[in-house]
Amino acid sequence: FLYFSKAWKECTKIAYAPSVADKIPAGHEEHLKEYLQNLDFISVRESSDIEQLKKYTSKEIRHVCDPVFLLSAQEWSEYFPKVDIIKEPYILCYFISAGDFAADVVKKIRNLTGIKVVYINVNIRDKFNADYDERIADPADFVNYIKNARYVCTNSFHCTAFSILFKKDFLVVPKQSANSRMKSMIDKAGIENRFSYKEKINDLNIQDLEVDYSKCNLEQWIKESKDYLNEAIEYNE
């Protein structure tokens, strides 16, 4: 934990938007206290992590946005200019792990919309019977697939983040753990009902896929996050 650097004692040490995601395992308390004590600035990506970490440090802990949001949609587009990889409307699917329920949700969206499925496949097989099973995608491809999609279905935090940034219509399929990071971000964005649950799948309709971004206002949070980061970088004890 920064001990690899001979100058670690003299450096300003900043924790920007790390994620705990789930409960801190028992038996790690003393190590955690030591590590937190060595940090000059502490921030977290999920608001729920603040209460967890407050038990181990008296230092201020800030809730900041994920680094994805430190660039605007326009800036991301300038870094990765629009490329129409798929030249027709599509449902973009990206899953860290894909279970049977994820396949059911994608099938439902396909039936509702009648459009094709593009799957950025990091798993062993294609459970979605995708029209485009993409197994090679670099960061530019990843951003462009999301930016150009008609709908997005995912269980990935960063796919969700880019979906919000580009104001896409999307659904999140819950994982068995670590859903708090996406819920925290979605709540902060002021959008609702993005999680798809088994008991609701049969009643899912086309309106449920649409996201109301009229109340989405992340600008102040992003500004506060940038101010925090600039203050930390310019800190001189």
SEPA-398212 format. One line per 4 residues: their letters; for each residue x, y, z of C-alpha. Coordinates in pm, 1 decimal. Layout:
REM residues N
A	X Y Z  ...;
***
This chain:
REM residues 237
FLYF	0.0 0.0 0.0  230.7 266.3 -138.9  518.5 116.9 60.7  681.4 22.7 -269.5;
SKAW	786.5 387.2 -303.2  1083.0 513.6 -102.9  921.8 856.2 -100.2  580.1 741.3 20.0;
KECT	613.3 927.1 351.8  676.3 1256.7 171.1  404.6 1212.2 -92.4  50.9 1342.1 -67.0;
KIAY	-157.3 1026.4 -72.9  -504.4 1059.1 -223.1  -776.4 796.8 -237.9  -1005.5 900.9 -522.0;
APSV	-1331.7 706.0 -559.0  -1225.3 360.3 -435.4  -1510.3 115.3 -386.9  -1577.1 -115.7 -93.1;
ADKI	-1902.8 -239.8 -250.0  -1986.1 -494.3 23.2  -1924.5 -532.2 396.2  -1561.6 -520.3 505.9;
PAGH	-1457.6 -875.7 601.3  -1383.0 -939.9 967.7  -1017.5 -966.6 1060.9  -897.2 -678.4 845.5;
EEHL	-975.6 -394.8 1085.5  -622.7 -317.9 1206.4  -474.4 -322.1 857.7  -752.8 -97.1 735.9;
KEYL	-695.6 153.5 1017.6  -325.1 163.9 935.6  -384.9 215.7 564.5  -644.9 487.3 618.9;
QNLD	-415.1 666.8 861.8  -150.1 690.8 588.8  -386.7 866.1 348.9  -404.8 1245.1 338.6;
FISV	-732.9 1260.8 146.1  -1003.1 994.0 151.1  -1303.2 973.1 -78.8  -1532.6 687.8 -182.2;
RESS	-1743.0 608.0 -484.7  -2049.5 481.7 -294.2  -2221.1 682.9 -22.1  -2282.5 364.3 178.3;
DIEQ	-1905.8 316.9 216.0  -1874.3 631.5 426.2  -2048.5 475.1 726.5  -1833.6 163.8 698.4;
LKKY	-1504.7 352.3 690.7  -1596.2 605.5 960.9  -1547.6 325.4 1212.8  -1177.7 310.0 1127.2;
TSKE	-1074.2 672.1 1086.7  -1158.8 1017.7 1219.0  -1057.1 1178.5 889.7  -1313.8 1336.2 659.8;
IRHV	-1447.1 1098.8 394.2  -1599.1 1250.8 81.7  -1848.3 1098.0 -159.8  -1723.1 1163.4 -514.0;
CDPV	-1822.3 1060.5 -863.6  -1656.4 782.5 -1057.6  -1371.2 902.2 -1284.4  -1595.1 829.0 -1585.6;
FLLS	-1790.3 1145.5 -1500.6  -1482.7 1368.3 -1476.5  -1507.5 1393.0 -1854.8  -1828.6 1507.1 -2020.9;
AQEW	-2006.3 1305.2 -2287.9  -1867.6 1552.0 -2542.0  -1510.9 1502.8 -2416.8  -1543.4 1125.0 -2430.1;
SEYF	-1677.4 1157.9 -2782.8  -1377.9 1368.4 -2882.1  -1139.3 1106.7 -2743.6  -1330.2 831.3 -2920.3;
PKVD	-1498.3 981.7 -3228.9  -1825.4 820.8 -3330.3  -1783.9 502.7 -3525.6  -2097.7 323.5 -3644.3;
IIKE	-1969.3 -25.8 -3576.4  -2319.9 -165.5 -3618.6  -2521.5 24.2 -3878.2  -2869.2 -54.2 -3743.9;
PYIL	-3053.7 -7.2 -3411.6  -2941.1 -254.4 -3145.4  -2961.0 -359.8 -2783.2  -2613.0 -349.3 -2630.2;
CYFI	-2546.9 -620.9 -2371.9  -2242.4 -631.6 -2147.8  -2227.4 -863.6 -1847.7  -1942.2 -935.6 -1609.5;
SAGD	-2108.4 -1271.9 -1556.1  -2420.6 -1381.3 -1738.0  -2681.0 -1600.1 -1568.5  -3011.6 -1737.1 -1691.7;
FAAD	-3208.2 -1436.7 -1564.7  -2988.5 -1199.3 -1765.4  -3072.6 -1405.5 -2073.7  -3444.4 -1381.4 -1989.0;
VVKK	-3425.9 -1001.2 -1958.8  -3244.2 -961.0 -2288.6  -3491.5 -1193.1 -2460.2  -3778.9 -984.8 -2322.1;
IRNL	-3624.0 -659.6 -2447.6  -3562.1 -815.2 -2789.3  -3925.4 -929.9 -2810.5  -4053.8 -587.5 -2705.1;
TGIK	-3839.0 -387.2 -2945.6  -3785.4 -621.8 -3237.5  -3425.8 -506.8 -3280.2  -3101.9 -700.1 -3280.2;
VVYI	-2869.8 -781.8 -2990.2  -2502.7 -687.9 -2974.8  -2315.8 -872.5 -2701.9  -1970.3 -763.4 -2583.4;
NVNI	-1884.4 -1112.9 -2471.8  -1631.7 -1158.0 -2190.8  -1785.9 -1489.8 -2086.5  -1734.5 -1843.0 -2210.1;
RDKF	-2043.2 -1867.3 -2427.4  -2321.7 -1656.0 -2568.8  -2637.0 -1713.0 -2361.7  -2824.7 -1443.0 -2550.7;
NADY	-2821.7 -1586.5 -2902.4  -2680.9 -1248.8 -3003.6  -2693.5 -1124.1 -3359.5  -2344.5 -981.6 -3304.8;
DERI	-2124.6 -1176.1 -3062.2  -1830.6 -939.9 -3015.2  -1534.4 -1101.0 -2837.5  -1273.1 -838.1 -2919.1;
ADPA	-1345.5 -481.6 -2808.9  -1093.5 -217.4 -2705.4  -1183.1 86.1 -2486.2  -1285.5 291.6 -2789.3;
DFVN	-1514.8 11.7 -2906.6  -1664.3 -20.4 -2556.4  -1752.3 349.5 -2538.0  -1885.0 360.1 -2894.7;
YIKN	-2099.0 48.5 -2855.4  -2272.9 213.6 -2559.1  -2293.3 559.2 -2716.4  -2453.6 427.3 -3037.3;
ARYV	-2690.7 173.6 -2876.3  -3067.8 215.4 -2876.0  -3096.6 24.5 -2548.2  -2841.4 -108.1 -2299.0;
CTNS	-2873.8 -406.3 -2066.5  -2591.8 -478.0 -1822.0  -2474.5 -572.8 -1473.6  -2154.1 -370.5 -1505.3;
FHCT	-2093.8 -53.9 -1303.7  -1898.6 120.4 -1577.5  -2137.8 20.9 -1852.5  -2411.9 170.9 -1634.0;
AFSI	-2202.6 485.1 -1578.3  -2148.0 539.5 -1950.7  -2516.8 470.5 -2016.3  -2607.9 752.8 -1777.4;
LFKK	-2340.3 980.5 -1921.9  -2470.8 931.2 -2276.6  -2834.0 937.9 -2156.9  -2920.2 594.9 -2291.9;
DFLV	-3230.8 391.4 -2215.1  -3099.0 103.6 -2004.1  -3177.9 -171.4 -1754.9  -2953.7 -322.8 -1489.0;
VPKQ	-2973.5 -692.5 -1405.4  -2875.3 -735.9 -1037.4  -2577.6 -952.7 -951.9  -2553.4 -1175.4 -646.8;
SANS	-2340.9 -907.4 -476.5  -2192.2 -557.7 -523.9  -2515.2 -398.3 -647.2  -2484.9 -107.0 -402.3;
RMKS	-2231.6 67.3 -626.1  -2478.8 88.9 -913.4  -2774.1 176.7 -689.9  -2575.6 458.4 -528.6;
MIDK	-2487.8 603.3 -869.5  -2838.8 567.0 -1011.3  -2991.8 730.5 -702.0  -2741.3 1015.6 -720.8;
AGIE	-2833.6 1067.4 -1085.7  -3198.9 1107.0 -988.8  -3330.3 830.6 -1211.7  -3549.2 543.6 -1094.0;
NRFS	-3649.9 184.2 -1156.5  -3343.6 79.5 -1353.4  -3310.0 -259.7 -1185.4  -3490.6 -551.5 -1343.3;
YKEK	-3617.4 -818.1 -1102.5  -3759.2 -1164.7 -1163.9  -4099.9 -1081.9 -1022.8  -4136.0 -792.6 -1272.0;
INDL	-4003.8 -951.5 -1588.5  -4340.2 -1076.9 -1719.5  -4495.0 -730.6 -1689.5  -4201.1 -544.7 -1844.6;
NIQD	-4315.0 -311.7 -2122.1  -4150.8 -73.6 -2366.4  -4207.5 224.3 -2135.9  -4010.3 49.9 -1860.5;
LEVD	-3703.7 57.9 -2084.4  -3713.3 435.6 -2117.0  -3519.5 654.1 -1874.0  -3652.1 992.7 -1764.0;
YSKC	-3343.1 1213.7 -1756.4  -3539.3 1534.7 -1690.9  -3438.3 1528.0 -1322.0  -3086.7 1401.6 -1382.6;
NLEQ	-2846.9 1663.6 -1252.1  -2496.6 1541.8 -1181.2  -2321.5 1868.6 -1262.6  -2295.4 1991.7 -902.7;
WIKE	-2165.2 1655.8 -777.4  -1912.4 1641.4 -1059.9  -1799.0 1996.4 -980.7  -1759.0 1912.7 -611.5;
SKDY	-1562.4 1599.6 -703.6  -1328.2 1795.3 -929.3  -1283.1 2060.5 -659.3  -1196.6 1789.8 -407.1;
LNEA	-943.2 1634.6 -643.5  -782.1 1968.3 -728.8  -761.1 2060.7 -361.4  -595.9 1727.2 -283.8;
IEYN	-347.2 1756.3 -571.5  -252.6 2111.4 -472.3  -224.8 2023.5 -102.8  106.7 2114.6 52.5;
E	130.7 2018.8 417.9;
***
